[in-house]
Amino acid sequence: MKILIVDDERGVHDHLRSAVPWTTLGWEIVGDAYDGEQACHLVQACQPDIILTDIKMPLMDGLMFMEWLKAGHFPGKVIVLSGYGDFEYSRSAFLLDGFDYLLKPINEAQLLGVLSKAAEELERQSRTIIDQIDQRAVLNKGIVLMQDEFLTNIISGAIRDENEMFVGVESLPVSLPEGKFTVVVVQIVDSEMKVQVTYGGNRNVFYFAVRNILQECLGQQAGAVFRNLTKKHEFILLFPDESRNAERSQWLVQSIHAGLSSFLRINARYGISSVKQRLRAIPDAYLEAHQSVEGLLLRNGPRWAQYVSGQPTAAAAMPDVWGELQRLFESLLETGTVPANVNLPQKLDQALSDEVLGQMSGTMVKQAVLSLLAAIEKGFRKPLDSLIVSIHQVRSELNDWNLQEAGRLLRDVVNVVIEEWTGDTMMKNGRQIIEIVKKHVFEHYQNVSLEEISQRFYLNKNYFCSLFKSATGENFTEFVTRVRMERAKWLLVHTDRKNYEIAGLVGYGDQRYFSKVFKKHTGKQPTEFRIDNQDEGVG
């Protein structure tokens, strides 16, 4: 239960915070406002369930604030705080849907009693509404599912023939735009948590409630609202738009967002396509809207984006912690070691924090998580059945934008990898580490360096050089040069590439320096070596 305190006296805020064991009771104070205007902003941002508000405040007083709440159909409860001389104000407050009142100074026992009564009333109302929705959802389930399936086939491109669309429209029935239109994609973030907490796991009731809000916002216009059956979290609107005016679609999205956030407490993001003329363009419009919403920052910034043809989506930089996390896992899986001062679970928690995710777009979050999973799959040479299942579940929850569940499962994957890979039987000795590094050099000889090896495998350069010399009998730089020269020799004999091309292919930007190194290694200039060994060439 989320509580908002509105009072112009700081002492009242401090007293209310200390008067009730909020956390123990499962309640949370989500904000402190010191006038009505500030309270309006916090209601929109925090979506409280219960508001404790004073009557007399500067700028916008308590009654004006309550008028604003009533006009916006605030679904929670408002408890009025008043002095002994404010009876007339208190009576006016009840005409504005005040739930109860408390006299100042606040009595702690009375405060707890009123709050408990308000919480019980909200829970009772919630159960009643859900029961009503459930009954209506059951009646509509069959026909709605067929409509969703038909429209999902259209956006996926499975149905592109307009005659086939018109036949489906008449038989179901479905309302499609008769002229120009846009597609609006509504992505619900962490929908699974909402289904479990608010709707007792009844997904059909949740879908029905969301669909109801969207249909009310669309109104009587000749458009369509449906759920994308390939994704648990996504609804689509086909919105008639003859004006080619972007503000009209944005107005629709603002209306939808107000409804979903105020009545259902849903966190959603929105993508809007460009205007289309023909129904066969619906799949293209869907891809535009989907691309727009995936490019939005996950936490910060606007909640919707309009697709503009030819205008690339602004790309944010990938936070450093994700690149570092992937390098750490690659090192762990290749060498069995990570730096002694690095705690991988803590590093993952940092990467999944609101602060970091707030800097990332939806596309970027998926890219970061999927790249990490791919690195784990590639490095885990003997995958466990449980690990394979968990990785699949992470991908599934990520695809449905259930970020909290995806994060929890990803932490489980990481813990399994650490436990299995750092056990005694999996640890690599020094010679095994050298073999892994040599394999890396053979694959990346063009641009490999001591610095890159040190950073990639988290090895001290001096220690690694000593270890490499002891294990192989040659310096690391000599080994890299030998690998490059062997490749150069093969290219000289088996291809007709120019010397400068071969120099570049084996990691030397300067042809003269390449020739000097090649002669030192073979005793011959590249051209001379090619002539002497031309009989070994192919063709």
Residue pairs with C-beta under 8 A, 6 or more apart in sequence:
1 26
1 27
1 28
1 49
1 50
1 119
1 122
2 27
2 28
2 30
2 46
2 47
2 48
2 49
2 50
3 22
3 27
3 28
3 29
3 30
3 48
3 49
3 50
3 51
3 52
3 115
4 29
4 30
4 31
4 32
4 33
4 39
4 42
4 43
4 46
4 48
4 50
4 51
4 52
5 12
5 13
5 16
5 17
5 29
5 31
5 32
5 33
5 52
6 33
6 34
6 35
6 36
6 39
6 51
6 52
6 53
6 54
6 57
6 62
6 65
7 13
7 34
7 52
7 53
7 54
7 57
7 81
8 34
8 35
8 54
8 56
8 57
8 58
9 54
10 34
12 54
12 81
12 104
12 106
13 32
15 105
15 106
16 29
16 52
16 106
16 111
17 29
19 106
19 108
19 111
19 112
20 27
20 108
20 111
20 112
20 115
22 28
22 29
27 115
27 119
30 42
30 46
30 48
31 42
31 45
31 46
31 48
33 39
33 41
33 42
34 57
35 57
35 58
35 59
35 60
36 57
36 59
36 60
36 61
36 62
36 64
36 65
36 68
37 59
37 60
39 51
39 53
39 60
39 65
40 60
40 65
40 68
42 48
43 51
43 69
43 74
44 261
47 261
47 262
47 265
48 76
49 76
49 77
49 119
49 122
50 76
50 77
50 78
50 79
50 115
50 118
50 119
50 122
51 69
51 74
51 76
51 77
51 78
51 79
52 79
52 81
52 102
53 62
53 65
53 66
53 78
53 79
53 80
53 81
54 62
54 81
54 82
55 61
55 62
55 63
55 80
55 81
55 82
55 86
55 89
55 90
55 93
56 62
56 83
56 86
56 89
57 65
60 68
62 80
62 89
62 93
63 89
63 92
63 93
63 96
66 78
66 93
66 96
66 97
66 98
67 96
69 78
69 96
69 97
70 96
70 97
72 258
72 262
73 262
73 263
74 262
75 262
75 263
76 122
77 99
77 100
77 118
77 121
77 122
78 93
78 96
78 97
78 98
78 99
79 98
79 99
79 100
79 101
79 102
79 114
79 115
79 118
80 90
80 93
80 98
80 100
80 101
80 102
81 101
81 102
81 104
81 106
82 89
82 90
82 93
82 101
82 102
82 103
82 104
83 103
83 104
84 103
90 98
90 101
93 101
94 101
99 114
99 118
99 121
100 114
100 117
100 118
102 110
102 111
102 114
126 198
130 198
130 199
130 200
130 202
130 205
133 205
133 208
133 209
133 212
134 202
134 204
134 205
134 208
136 208
137 204
137 205
137 207
137 208
138 204
140 208
141 204
143 172
144 211
146 172
147 172
147 174
147 224
147 226
148 226
148 227
148 228
148 229
149 229
150 159
150 168
150 172
150 174
151 174
151 224
151 226
151 236
151 238
152 226
152 227
152 228
152 229
152 230
153 159
154 160
154 165
154 279
154 282
154 283
155 183
155 228
155 236
155 282
155 283
155 286
156 230
156 283
157 283
159 165
159 168
160 280
160 283
161 280
162 278
162 279
162 280
165 176
165 279
168 174
169 175
169 176
174 224
175 222
175 223
175 224
176 222
176 223
176 224
176 238
176 279
177 222
177 223
177 224
177 238
177 239
177 240
177 241
177 279
178 222
178 240
179 240
179 242
179 277
180 240
180 241
180 242
180 244
180 275
180 276
180 277
181 223
181 238
181 239
181 240
181 241
181 275
181 276
181 285
182 239
182 241
182 249
182 272
182 273
182 274
182 275
182 276
182 285
182 289
183 236
183 237
183 238
183 239
183 272
183 273
183 276
183 282
183 285
183 286
183 288
183 289
184 236
184 237
184 239
184 249
184 252
184 253
184 256
184 270
184 271
184 272
184 273
184 289
185 234
185 235
185 236
185 270
185 271
185 272
185 286
185 289
185 290
185 292
185 293
186 210
186 214
186 234
186 235
186 236
186 237
186 256
186 260
186 268
186 269
186 270
187 233
187 234
187 268
187 269
187 270
187 271
187 293
187 362
187 401
188 194
188 210
188 233
188 234
188 235
188 260
188 266
188 267
188 268
188 401
189 233
189 267
189 268
189 269
189 298
189 401
189 403
190 267
190 401
190 402
190 403
190 404
190 405
191 206
191 232
191 233
191 266
191 400
191 401
191 402
192 232
192 397
192 400
192 402
192 405
193 402
193 404
193 405
194 206
194 264
194 265
194 266
195 201
195 202
195 203
195 206
198 206
198 264
198 265
199 205
199 206
199 209
203 232
207 227
209 264
210 235
210 260
210 264
210 266
211 225
211 227
211 235
213 256
213 259
213 260
213 263
213 264
214 225
214 235
214 237
214 256
214 259
215 225
216 259
217 252
217 255
217 256
217 259
218 225
218 237
218 239
218 252
221 239
221 240
222 240
223 237
223 238
223 239
223 240
224 236
224 237
224 238
225 235
225 236
225 237
226 235
226 236
227 234
227 235
227 236
228 234
228 235
228 236
231 399
231 400
232 400
232 402
233 400
233 401
233 402
236 286
237 252
237 256
238 282
239 249
239 252
241 248
241 249
241 275
244 275
246 272
246 306
249 272
249 306
250 272
250 304
250 306
253 270
253 272
253 304
256 268
256 270
257 268
257 270
257 303
257 304
260 266
260 268
261 267
261 268
268 303
269 293
269 296
269 303
269 304
269 362
270 293
270 303
270 304
270 305
271 288
271 289
271 290
271 291
271 292
271 293
271 294
271 296
271 304
271 305
271 307
272 289
272 292
272 304
272 305
272 306
272 307
273 284
273 285
273 286
273 288
273 289
273 292
273 307
274 285
274 288
274 306
274 307
274 308
274 309
276 282
276 284
276 285
288 307
289 307
291 307
291 313
292 304
292 305
292 306
292 307
292 313
293 304
293 305
293 362
294 361
294 362
294 363
294 366
295 305
295 313
295 314
295 361
295 362
295 363
296 302
296 303
296 304
296 305
296 361
296 362
297 316
297 358
297 359
297 360
297 361
298 357
298 358
298 360
298 361
298 362
298 365
298 403
299 354
299 357
299 358
300 358
300 359
305 313
313 361
315 361
316 359
316 360
316 361
316 364
318 360
318 364
318 367
318 368
319 351
319 356
319 359
319 360
321 347
321 350
321 351
321 356
322 351
322 356
322 368
322 371
322 372
324 347
325 344
325 347
325 348
325 351
325 372
326 371
326 372
326 375
327 455
327 456
328 338
328 339
328 342
328 344
328 347
328 458
329 344
329 372
329 375
329 376
329 379
329 417
330 375
330 379
330 456
331 337
331 338
331 456
331 457
331 458
332 338
332 344
332 379
332 417
332 418
332 421
332 422
333 375
333 376
333 378
333 379
333 380
333 417
333 421
334 379
334 436
334 440
334 457
335 428
335 432
335 433
335 436
335 457
336 421
336 422
336 426
336 427
336 428
336 432
336 433
337 427
337 428
337 433
337 458
338 344
338 458
339 458
342 458
344 414
344 418
345 411
345 414
345 415
345 418
348 410
348 411
348 414
349 411
350 356
351 368
352 407
352 410
352 411
357 365
357 403
360 368
362 401
365 398
365 403
366 398
369 394
369 398
369 406
369 410
370 395
370 398
372 410
373 391
373 394
373 395
373 410
373 413
376 391
376 413
376 417
377 383
377 391
380 387
380 417
380 420
380 421
384 416
384 420
386 416
387 413
387 416
387 417
390 409
390 412
390 413
390 416
391 413
393 409
394 406
394 409
394 410
394 413
397 403
397 405
397 406
397 409
398 406
420 426
428 436
430 467
430 471
431 471
433 457
433 459
433 467
434 467
434 468
434 471
434 472
436 457
437 453
437 457
437 464
437 468
438 472
438 479
440 448
440 453
440 456
441 448
441 479
441 480
441 483
442 483
445 480
445 483
445 484
445 487
445 506
445 507
446 484
446 505
446 506
446 507
447 507
448 480
448 507
449 480
450 461
450 464
450 465
450 476
450 477
451 461
453 459
453 464
453 476
454 460
454 461
454 464
457 464
464 476
465 475
465 476
468 475
468 476
468 479
469 475
469 476
472 479
474 482
481 517
481 521
482 521
484 506
484 507
484 508
485 506
485 517
485 518
485 521
485 522
487 505
487 506
488 502
488 503
488 505
488 506
488 514
488 518
488 526
489 522
489 529
489 533
491 497
491 502
491 505
491 506
492 502
492 526
492 529
492 530
492 533
493 530
493 533
493 534
493 536
493 537
494 537
494 538
495 502
497 505
499 511
499 514
499 515
499 526
499 527
500 511
502 514
502 526
503 509
503 510
503 511
503 514
503 515
506 514
508 514
508 517
514 526
515 525
515 526
518 524
518 525
518 526
518 529
519 525
522 529
524 532
